[in-house]
């Protein structure tokens, strides 16, 4: 039953997987007992499914309970206990609770080095996870040496062409891309794609992920024709390999729409965004984080076209649901708050925009810190609003040349 649930989950059929995982957990408790290792594995699997669906409030108590019982039954330093610690840290990161995630990741890494050794694959995954957390916080200088070290050790231990080594190359490329170092990122993305095609095959989901990443980089560089060809090929293969309604296929449709929008081809982008949203609601549900991002993207398209009356209810709905699903202080919630403020500013509704910008900035400073790129962009947005109102020298405007919408 658990294997069938896992199969459904891998196919993106979460609604089919959930009752099977729940039934597996119920039967494990009844037959094996509440604290049996297999019962705890079932509990972990259900929590992971909830987390992948964005049901963080449902996932958290299960992860916490799994960790507590694994510590009790297996011991503080057992690999499965450390896996639970890592999973809880990952959940906290997904919720934007970076301060809660960081000590858990660090403790997991410390114990893995002690128990399994400095070069064990699980230890290397732990180093990578800490680097990913730092990158999410905008701590790029802290993330880089960890990514580099993970890549070096994975090449040494697993081999240059091992899938995990390729993931490390990809992650380092992603860091460079986020820093705007496109010339450093491109050869790494190209190499990852070449090796994934060789090792995993042309149609493997990770190969498609590499194709998508390189296409995004091309878009960021303004190489729209090269990006379009890759996005279209990724979408074609995703439909063939994963199916028309798989979340990764829907992401590919969204990405092609995003490219068209970036080129100002709004009429080409709109039906793709609408189709993505329709299918995400069907497949993942109305309140899944990916669905909310899709609503936000459609709103952003309408705003770019000057269709402010069409954009406003979508931005309002995204903000309401992100507060409900992700929490008041999640970075994506703050992005929604910023986007609604930006819409109000574009409409000349400065009195409505100002308190939203100020609240966004206050919370970004609290959650991400004073120097995070999103915080600096928020300062820039508030300064721009004051400038539009003739309120000069109220906020020092940092030298940023970016769109006033935070990342979608």
N, C-alpha and C positions, 0 to 999 in steps of 0.2 A: 504493500500500500504506500509506504514511504517512497519507494522507487518510482511509482507512478506519479506521485505528487511532485517529485523532483523533476520528472520528465515534463509534466505540465508547466512547471515553473520555468524551465529552460526554454519552453516554447512561448512564453509570455502569457500562458493561460492561467492567470493567478486565481480567477474565480473557481476554476476546476481544482486547482492545487490546494486551496485553503481548507475546504472541508476534509480532504484526505489527510492533511497534516494534523488537523484537530482530532480526527478519529484515531490516528496513529498515536498521538499523545495520550488520549483517553485510555486506549487499550494498554499502552505501555504502563501507565500508572496502575491500572487494575491488575494486570498480569505480573508485571515485574516489580512494581512498587514505585513510590514517589521519587526515590533517590537512586534508582538504578542508573548506571551510566547511559544505557540505551534510552531511558526515559528522558534524561537530560539532553541527549542529542536530539530527540524529538522536539523538546521544548525550544532548543536553539534553532532548529529548522523553521518552526512556526514563527519565531521572533524575526528570523532573517527574511521570511516572506513578507511579514508585516512591514519591516523596514524598507524593503524594495518597493512596496506599494505606497510609501510615504505615510504609513499608519504608525507614526513614531510613538504616540501615546500607548498604543497596544503593544508595540515591540519592547519598550523600555522595561516594564516590570518583568517580562519573560527573560530578557537578557540579565537583569539584576538577579533574578531568582536562580537562573542557570549558573551564574558565576558564584553565588553564595553556596549552592549545593555542591558544585564541583570542588570548591575550596574545602568543604566539609568532608566529602566522600573521597576525593582523589588527592587532595592536598594542594597547598598554595602554589607549588612549583610544577605541577603536572602539566604537560603540554596542552591538554584539553582545557584546563583551568586558564592557562595563558591565552588560549584561543578565545575563550569567553571574555577575558579582560580586553583583548583586542576588539572584539565585536561590539562591546559596550562603548569603547572609545570611538569606534567608527560611527556608532549611532549618535553619540554626542556631537561629533563633527558634522554629521548630516543635519543635525538640529541647530547648528551654529553655536553650540555650547563649547567653544574652543578652550576656554579655561578649564572645563571639566575633562575634556578629551586629552589635553596635553600630558598631565601627570600619569594618566592611565597608559598612554602610549609609551611614555618614558619608563614606567615600571615594567611593562610588558617586555620592552627591549632589554632592560637590565637583567630580568630573570631568564629570558631566552638565551642571552649570552652566557649566563651562568650554567644553565641546565643543558642546553644543546650545543653551545659553542659559538664563537664569533662568526663562523663561516657557514653555519647551517642554513639551508634555504629558508626556513621559517624565521630565523633571525634576520636574514636579509630582507624578507618581506616586511618585518617590523621596522627596520631602518627606513625602508621606502614609505611606509605609512606615516612615520613621523615627518619625513620630508614633505609629503603631501599635505599634512596638517599645516606646516609652516608656510607652504605655498598658498594655501587657502587664506591664511592670515596676512598675506602680503609680505611675509618675512623671507624674501627671495634669497638674501645672502645666507640665511641659516639653512635654507632648503638645499641650495646648490651642492655643498660638499657632501651632504647625505645621499643625494641622487648619484653623484659621481662615485662615491664609495660603494653604493649598492651595485652600480653598473660594473665597477672593477671586480668586485668579489663574485658577482654572478657569472661574469665571463670566465673567471678563474675556476670556480667550483662547478658550474653547470655547462660551460662552453659558450662560445660567442653566439651560436645560433639557437640556443635554447629559448623557448617562448618567453620565459621570465627575463632573460637577458634582453630580448627584443622589447619587452615592456619597459625595461629600464632606459633603453635608448629613447623610446617614445616619450617617457616621462621627462627626461632631460630636455628633449626638444620642446615639449609643452611649456616647461619653465622658461626657456629662452623666448618662446613666442609670447608668453604673458609679460615678459620684460620688454617686448618690442624688438628683440634681437633676432629679426627674421632671417638674416644671413647665416646666423649660427644654427637656427632651428631647421632650416630647409634641408641641408645634407643629412641631418639625423632622421628627419621624417622620411626622406627618400630611401635611406638605407634600411629603416625599419620596414617600409613597404616592400622593398626588394626581397628582404630576408623572410618576411612573413609569407610572401607568395611562394618562395622556395620551400620553406619548412612546413607551413600549414596548408598551403594551397591557395589558389586564386579566389576561391569562394568562401573561405573560412571567415566567420564573423570578426575575428581580430584583424584579418587582412582588410576587410571592409572598413573597420574602424580606422586603420592606417590610411586608407584611401580618403576617407572623410577628413581626417586630420590634415593631410597634405592639401586637400581642396580648400579647407578653411584658411590655411596659411596663404595659399595663392590669392584668395579673396582679400585677405588683410593687406597683401602686397599690391592689390589692384590688378592682379593677373586674372581678369574675370573669365576670359575664354578657357584658360587652362583649368580654372576652378569649376566652370560649368561642365566641362567634359567629365571630370572626376566625380562631381556630385551626381550627374546623370547615370554614370556607370555604377556608382555605389548603390543608387536607388534601384537600378535594374537588377543587380545581383541580390540585393536585400529582398526584393519581392520574390525572386526565384528561389533563394535558399531558405529564407525565414518565413515567407508568406506576406500577403498584402497588408495584414493587420498587426504584424509583430511590432512591438515598441521601437525596435531599431530601424525598421522600415519607415515608421512614422517620423522618426527623427530625421531620416534621409529626405523625406518629403519636405519637412520643415526647413532643412538646411538649403534646399534648392530655392524655396520661397525666400529665405533670408538673402540669398545671393541676388535674386531678382530685385528685392527691395533695395539692396545696396546699390544696384545699378539704376535705380529710379524706375524700374519696370513694374509699377504698382499693379497694373491690370493682370500681369502674369503671376505676380506673387499672391494676390488676394485669394483666388480659388484654391491654391495650394495650402495656404494657411487655414482656410475654412475647412478643407478636407482633413487636414491634420487634426484640427480641433474636434471635428465630428467623430473621427475614429478613436482618438484618445479617450473621449468621453465614453465611447462604447467599450473599449478594451480595458482601460485602466480605471474608469470612473470619473465622476464630475469633480472630485476633490483631490485627485492625485497630484503631487507637485508638478509632474510633467504636463498634466492637463492645464494647470494654472499658468505655467510658463507659456503654453500655447495661447491661452486667452490673452495674456500680456502681449504676446507677439502680434496678435491681430489688432489689439488696441494701438500698439506702436505704429503699425502700418497705417491705420486710419489717421492717427495724429500726423504722420509724415505727409499724408495727402491733404491735410487741413480739414479732415472730417472730424471735427472736435466733438460734435454731438454724438457721433457713433462711438468714438473712443472712450468718452467719459464713463459710461456705465460699465464698460469692460474693465477699465482700470479700477473702478470702485469695487467691482465684484472680485477681481484678483486680490486686491488688498484685504477685503473682508475674509476671503477664504484662506489666504496665507496666514493671517492672524489666527484663524481658527485651527488650521492644520499644522502649521509650522511654529506658531507662537509669535508674540508681539515683537520679539527682538531678533528673530532669525534674519540673516543677511538678505534673503529673498523677500521677506516682508518689508524690510527697509528699502530695498530696491523698488518695490511697488509703491511705497509711500513717496519716494523720490519721483517716480514716474508720474504719479497723479499731480504732485506739485508742479512738475515741469509742464504738464498739460494746462493747468490753471494759469501758469505764467505765460504760456503761448497764447492763451485766450485773453490776456490782460487782466485776469482775476488775481491781482497781486496780493490782496488781503487774504484770499483763500490759500494762495501758494506759500506765503511767508511762514505761517506756523508749521506747515508740513515740512518745509525745508529745514526749519530750525529743529524740529523733533527728530527728523532723519539724522541730522548732523549730531545731535546730542547722543542718540542711541548708537550711531556708528562709532563715535569716540569711545563709548562704553564697551561695545561688543568687539570691535576690530582694532581699536587703538588709534592714537592721534596721527600716526604716519602711514596707515594703510591706504593704498591707492583709492579705494572707494571713499574713505574719509576725506582725502584731499579733493576728490572730485565733488563731494558734497559741499565742501567749503567753497569751491569754485562756483557751484550752482547758486548758492546763497549770495555770494558776491555779485554774480551776474544779475540776480533779481534786484538787489539793492541798486545796482548801476542803472537798471531799466527804470527804476523809480526815482532816479536822481539822488539816491542816498549814498554819496561817495564816502570812501574811507571808513566804512562801518566794519567791513571785514577785509583783511588782506587777501587778495586773489592770487592763488598759486599759479605758476606758469604752466597751465595745462591746455592742450589743444585736443579736446575730446568732445564727443557728443555729450549732451547734458543728461542723457539717460544712463543710469547705472546699468551694469550687465544684466541682460534678460535672464 
